[in-house]
Amino acid sequence: MIQDPTDPQTVPDAAATEPGSAPQARPRVQSGLQAPPDVELDLPEDEDEAALPDEADESADAVVEGEVLEGTMAIGRSAIAKAVRLAPTSPGVYRMLNAAHDVLYVGKAKNVKKRLASYARPTGQVMRIARMIAATAVVEIVSTSTETEALLLEANLIKQLRPRFNVQLRDDKSFPYILMTGDHWAPQIVKHRGAQSRPGRYFGPFASVGAVNRTITALQRAFLVRSCTDSFFESRTRPCLLYQIRRCSGPCTSEIDFPGYTELVREATDFLSGKSRAVKKLLADEMEKASEDLAFERAALYRDRLAALSAIQSQQGINPRTVEEADVFAIHQEGGYSCVEVFFFRTGQNWGNRAYFPKAEKSFTPEEVLGSFLAQFYEDKPPPKMVLLSHNIEESDLLAAALSVKAGFKVEVSTPQRGEKKELIQHAQTNAREALGRKLADTATQTRLLEGMVATLGLPKTPARIEVYDNSHIQGTNAVGAMIVAGPDGFIKNQYRKFNIKSAETTPGDDFAMMKEVLQRRFKRLLTPPAEGEAAKRKDDDGPLWPDLVIIDGGRGQLNAVKEIFDELKLTDVTLMSVAKGPERNAGRETLFMPGREAIKLEPRDPILYFIQRLRDEAHRFVIGSHRTLRKKDIREAGLQEIPGIGPTRKRALLHHFGTLKEIERASVGDLGKVPGISTENARKIFDFFHPQPGAR
């Protein structure tokens, strides 16, 4: 929940107090209004990568800064006072803007006039609030009918505008679901992410794609429901490999009739809907019946299906007995950092958990951090019927009302004190504590590696931001460059960028020219002042925008080519290094090149070399993935004719044999060679086209 410290409804006098905290527990400057729960959430784009935020600066310099700001806040207070005269006394949302019309802060209030009036009081402010008021030039107000509408609008505006002084939740990835399609006579079970526009039944959310994939694989073994695309299904003339390994019942070639397949789909749907006991009892009864009839092969099939269902439930870990649908949130704080662990329970089953590491000042209580986290977590996610919390938060009733409006049904927000719900909270807290411990250990290791690079490579300072560049293409086609970013907390995946090579002056296949184009585009953008309205998009939220160290894949030639670009742009504060592969591309025998220095060879077991290899390999992974995306799109548009030696006749033979381009891509060299008209040499060409080796150009 986004609370404002200056809400007159939450303070007994002119000095605003943070909701849920003791006044004497907060640091003050001058007379000291309490700081708002300005908790910035630094959520990972990738589900397996999360970064700890930087520690908040609580130095004594804040007092000096406060004394300076007191003399510059008159203009901001004047702008706010002007807005107070026109502000309504009803609920609403207000936005504070600076002179360039960049949004500084978005807040809500039950009484907008009183809230804004508290900012205009001529009293000392905590540093964050003082800086915000000093920068304010304009205040915009939007009235709402209720405080609940104000909360929903506030979360939406923060998501869009990313104000500097607000909580910033930048987790744009939606959670994955399992979809049982409803637009085909033989329903398909697939992983789904995004808008739920396709007909069918959706089950989720799951905490990770890995959890969805494991569940779908087990469901295929248990219920033999197809996972292939409709086009592949329609083109089959014989059962595919999944039928042979007993992960599909083969409805495409009538290996099972329509009523039989419909029954399998119903059983799978019942299991995902929470009727697992009934489904397992039915399968057990069928197994016993088949055994009594001496149909041991059929009994073995039911036995394997029961084992698959047991595997699903064993992977889910804890499964509640009395909680049907709930999200469980638990927070743990240690060493000035916070971790919020979220568990998803649907249909009485545990569908995974996920750890988040919000950015907050050390003085913030767990209740403040958790309240701020929840307000934005559900801004773009469907809430369940029940939200269970490890700590009581301010305005839990308002959050419940807002989630109920969003969901269309009553949502309960509570902090359980006993019973199974309390056990779920304790389990989540244990996971939060362990996740934060692991992340703190990983961060300490990362810090040691960065410090080790300074000593080993002679860097001028410990790099706070490392950028690694690579490019990929096949004979000059679908050329793409990529940049990955790393810092003290590991990879910063929401800052990765790809560059489609599009300059007419770049010769196809010229690696030097491609790298030049990528670096020119990247650093010219950094050197160009942002246009009006672009400043908010280029905020320094994940560390510095400028890199301290740039690493490129290649030898001395690539290094010199990039050095020319740096000299043209007058980049003198960025350290440059290239990484050349060892003989026969052996890992551990790389050579490092830096301008004006002899080549550097590190020992094969050197931790710094391992770290540099990891950075380079991550750039390889990202650029090859980007290249494959471009190539697949090109293949869809141009067909298979792009592959040397594959003309219309062979193309038709491949499509007739495999059904879709996706299946051709999955096929092995041996499977491709079985297609009429495809020789062993052609099979190898096709396989290599779809599976380029890492670092292939």
HELIX and SHEET records of a PDB file:
HELIX    1   1 PRO A    8  THR A   10  5                                   3    
HELIX    2   2 PRO A   23  ALA A   25  5                                   3    
HELIX    3   3 ASP A   61  GLU A   70  1                                  10    
HELIX    4   4 ALA A   74  LEU A   86  1                                  13    
HELIX    5   5 VAL A  112  TYR A  119  1                                   8    
HELIX    6   6 MET A  127  ALA A  135  1                                   9    
HELIX    7   7 GLU A  147  LEU A  161  1                                  15    
HELIX    8   8 VAL A  209  PHE A  223  1                                  15    
HELIX    9   9 ASP A  230  SER A  235  1                                   6    
HELIX   10  10 LEU A  241  GLN A  244  1                                   4    
HELIX   11  11 PRO A  251  THR A  253  5                                   3    
HELIX   12  12 PHE A  258  LEU A  272  1                                  15    
HELIX   13  13 SER A  276  GLU A  292  1                                  17    
HELIX   14  14 PHE A  296  GLN A  315  1                                  20    
HELIX   15  15 PRO A  366  PHE A  377  1                                  12    
HELIX   16  16 SER A  396  ALA A  407  1                                  12    
HELIX   17  17 GLY A  419  LEU A  457  1                                  39    
HELIX   18  18 LYS A  493  GLN A  495  5                                   3    
HELIX   19  19 ASP A  511  LEU A  527  1                                  17    
HELIX   20  20 ALA A  535  ARG A  538  5                                   4    
HELIX   21  21 ARG A  556  GLU A  568  1                                  13    
HELIX   22  22 PRO A  583  ARG A  585  5                                   3    
HELIX   23  23 PRO A  607  ALA A  638  1                                  32    
HELIX   24  24 GLY A  639  GLU A  642  5                                   4    
HELIX   25  25 PRO A  648  PHE A  658  1                                  11    
HELIX   26  26 LEU A  661  ARG A  666  1                                   6    
HELIX   27  27 VAL A  669  GLY A  673  1                                   5    
HELIX   28  28 THR A  680  PHE A  690  1                                  11    
SHEET    1   A 2 GLU A  40  LEU A  41  0                                        
SHEET    2   A 2 PRO A 358  LYS A 359 -1                                        
SHEET    1   B 3 VAL A 103  ALA A 109  0                                        
SHEET    2   B 3 GLY A  92  LEU A  97 -1                                        
SHEET    3   B 3 VAL A 138  SER A 143 -1                                        
SHEET    1   C 3 ILE A 189  HIS A 192  0                                        
SHEET    2   C 3 TYR A 177  THR A 181 -1                                        
SHEET    3   C 3 GLY A 200  PHE A 203 -1                                        
SHEET    1   D 5 GLN A 349  TYR A 356  0                                        
SHEET    2   D 5 TYR A 337  ARG A 346 -1                                        
SHEET    3   D 5 ALA A 326  GLU A 334 -1                                        
SHEET    4   D 5 MET A 386  LEU A 389  1                                        
SHEET    5   D 5 GLU A 412  SER A 414  1                                        
SHEET    1   E 6 GLY A 490  PHE A 491  0                                        
SHEET    2   E 6 THR A 477  GLY A 487 -1                                        
SHEET    3   E 6 ILE A 466  ILE A 474 -1                                        
SHEET    4   E 6 LEU A 549  ASP A 553  1                                        
SHEET    5   E 6 THR A 575  ALA A 580  1                                        
SHEET    6   E 6 THR A 591  PHE A 593 -1                                        
SHEET    1   F 3 GLY A 490  PHE A 491  0                                        
SHEET    2   F 3 THR A 477  GLY A 487 -1                                        
SHEET    3   F 3 ARG A 497  ASN A 500 -1                                        
END                                                                             
